């Protein structure tokens, strides 16, 4: 796998862990508004997205379309939080409650599975040659499926920062 992508995955995950590690379980599960997710739910959603992305990449390697797709500027959509993207049912989080350490453990386990799987790909160039449809981004090459994992996580880190401010303001 591309070293830059691997570094981005690691850096983004470390930033996420920095945001949540010192929270109490109460802060972690607090919802500033009934129509918002808690920080715990955002994190559970990130795990579900990573797991679904791994399945999509594995499926794409096996059965994906064999046409090179034009690279999309996915960072523009993923990092623009003024455009709301509704989560597909399959990646909607449970209502909780969750413990901070429980979610940290699940985040570590999910990332380990992703990296272990990616390390088994003998020729990473195949990731640019096969594509699978993404629910929000359309047809994406498999390497962009990997990129969207950390971009999606960056998007939600900003959401977590906002929720933390709102939770602290109401407590």
C-alpha positions as CSV (number, residue, x, y, z in Angstrom):
1,X,0.0,0.0,0.0
2,X,1.1,3.5,-0.7
3,X,3.2,4.9,2.3
4,X,1.4,8.3,2.1
5,X,-2.0,6.6,2.4
6,X,-0.8,4.5,5.3
7,X,0.6,7.5,7.0
8,X,-2.8,9.3,6.5
9,X,-4.7,6.4,7.9
10,X,-2.4,6.4,11.0
11,X,-2.3,10.1,11.5
12,X,-6.1,10.5,11.2
13,X,-6.7,7.6,13.6
14,X,-4.3,9.1,16.1
15,X,-6.1,12.4,15.9
16,X,-9.4,10.7,16.5
17,X,-8.0,8.9,19.5
18,X,-6.6,12.1,20.9
19,X,-10.1,13.7,20.7
20,X,-11.8,10.8,22.6
21,X,-9.3,9.3,25.0
22,X,-9.8,11.7,27.9
23,X,-13.6,11.8,27.7
24,X,-15.7,10.4,30.4
25,X,-18.2,7.7,29.4
26,X,-21.0,10.3,30.2
27,X,-19.5,12.9,27.8
28,X,-18.8,10.2,25.2
29,X,-22.5,9.2,25.2
30,X,-24.1,12.7,25.6
31,X,-26.2,13.9,22.8
32,X,-26.4,17.7,22.7
33,X,-29.6,17.4,20.7
34,X,-32.0,14.5,20.1
35,X,-31.4,14.7,16.4
36,X,-27.6,14.5,16.7
37,X,-25.4,11.5,17.3
38,X,-23.3,11.3,20.4
39,X,-19.5,11.1,20.1
40,X,-19.8,7.4,20.9
41,X,-22.2,6.9,18.0
42,X,-19.9,8.9,15.6
43,X,-17.1,6.5,16.6
44,X,-19.2,3.4,16.2
45,X,-20.3,4.8,12.7
46,X,-16.6,5.1,11.8
47,X,-16.0,1.5,12.7
48,X,-19.0,0.4,10.7
49,X,-17.8,2.4,7.7
50,X,-14.3,1.0,7.9
51,X,-15.7,-2.5,8.1
52,X,-18.0,-1.9,5.1
53,X,-15.2,-0.4,3.1
54,X,-13.0,-3.4,3.7
55,X,-15.8,-5.6,2.5
56,X,-16.3,-3.4,-0.6
57,X,-12.5,-3.5,-1.4
58,X,-12.4,-7.2,-1.0
59,X,-15.5,-7.7,-3.2
60,X,-14.0,-5.2,-5.7
61,X,-10.7,-7.2,-5.9
62,X,-12.7,-10.4,-6.6
63,X,-15.6,-9.1,-8.7
64,X,-15.1,-5.4,-9.3
65,X,-15.4,-3.6,-12.6
66,X,-12.2,-3.8,-14.5
67,X,-12.2,-0.4,-16.0
68,X,-10.0,2.4,-14.9
69,X,-12.2,5.2,-13.5
70,X,-11.2,8.8,-13.6
71,X,-10.0,9.8,-10.1
72,X,-12.6,11.9,-8.3
73,X,-11.8,14.8,-6.0
74,X,-13.3,12.9,-3.1
75,X,-11.6,15.1,-0.5
76,X,-13.8,18.1,-1.7
77,X,-17.0,16.2,-0.9
78,X,-15.8,14.3,2.2
79,X,-14.3,17.3,3.9
80,X,-17.1,19.8,3.0
81,X,-19.3,19.5,6.1
82,X,-21.8,22.1,4.8
83,X,-23.1,19.3,2.6
84,X,-24.8,16.7,4.8
85,X,-24.5,13.1,3.7
86,X,-27.0,10.7,5.2
87,X,-25.5,7.5,6.4
88,X,-26.8,4.3,4.7
89,X,-28.7,2.1,7.2
90,X,-25.8,-0.5,7.1
91,X,-23.5,2.1,8.8
92,X,-25.9,3.7,11.2
93,X,-24.5,3.4,14.7
94,X,-26.3,1.6,17.6
95,X,-27.8,3.9,20.2
96,X,-25.3,2.8,22.8
97,X,-24.3,3.5,25.5
98,X,-20.7,2.7,24.8
99,X,-17.6,2.9,27.0
100,X,-14.7,5.0,25.7
101,X,-12.2,2.1,26.1
102,X,-14.7,-0.4,24.4
103,X,-14.8,1.9,21.3
104,X,-11.0,2.4,21.3
105,X,-10.6,-1.3,21.3
106,X,-13.0,-1.8,18.4
107,X,-11.3,1.0,16.5
108,X,-7.9,-0.7,16.9
109,X,-9.4,-4.1,15.9
110,X,-11.1,-2.7,12.8
111,X,-7.9,-0.9,11.7
112,X,-5.8,-3.9,12.3
113,X,-8.1,-6.0,10.1
114,X,-8.0,-3.4,7.4
115,X,-4.2,-3.1,7.4
116,X,-3.7,-6.9,7.6
117,X,-6.0,-7.3,4.6
118,X,-4.3,-4.6,2.6
119,X,-0.9,-6.1,3.3
120,X,-2.0,-9.3,1.5
121,X,-2.5,-7.5,-1.8
122,X,0.5,-8.6,-3.8
123,X,0.2,-5.9,-6.5
124,X,-1.3,-2.7,-5.2
125,X,-1.6,-1.3,-8.7
126,X,-4.7,-3.4,-9.1
127,X,-6.4,-1.0,-6.6
128,X,-6.3,1.7,-9.3
129,X,-7.7,-0.7,-12.0
130,X,-10.8,-2.0,-10.3
131,X,-13.8,0.0,-9.0
132,X,-16.9,-0.4,-6.9
133,X,-19.9,1.9,-6.5
134,X,-19.8,3.9,-3.2
135,X,-23.2,4.9,-1.8
136,X,-22.3,8.7,-1.6
137,X,-19.5,9.1,-4.1
138,X,-20.5,6.9,-7.0
139,X,-18.0,4.6,-8.9
140,X,-14.7,4.7,-7.1
141,X,-11.4,3.0,-7.8
142,X,-10.4,0.7,-4.9
143,X,-7.5,2.9,-4.0
144,X,-10.0,5.8,-3.5
145,X,-12.1,3.6,-1.3
146,X,-9.1,3.4,1.0
147,X,-8.6,7.2,0.8
148,X,-12.2,7.8,1.7
149,X,-11.7,5.9,5.0
150,X,-9.4,8.5,6.4
151,X,-11.1,11.5,4.7
152,X,-14.4,10.3,6.2
153,X,-12.7,10.0,9.6
154,X,-11.3,13.5,9.3
155,X,-14.8,14.8,8.5
156,X,-16.2,13.2,11.6
157,X,-13.3,14.4,13.8
158,X,-14.5,17.9,13.1
159,X,-18.0,16.8,14.0
160,X,-16.7,15.3,17.3
161,X,-14.9,18.6,18.1
162,X,-18.3,20.4,17.7
163,X,-20.2,17.9,19.8
164,X,-17.5,18.2,22.5
165,X,-18.1,22.0,22.6
166,X,-21.9,21.5,22.7
167,X,-21.7,18.9,25.4
168,X,-19.4,21.0,27.6
169,X,-21.7,24.0,27.1
170,X,-24.7,22.1,28.3
171,X,-23.1,20.4,31.3
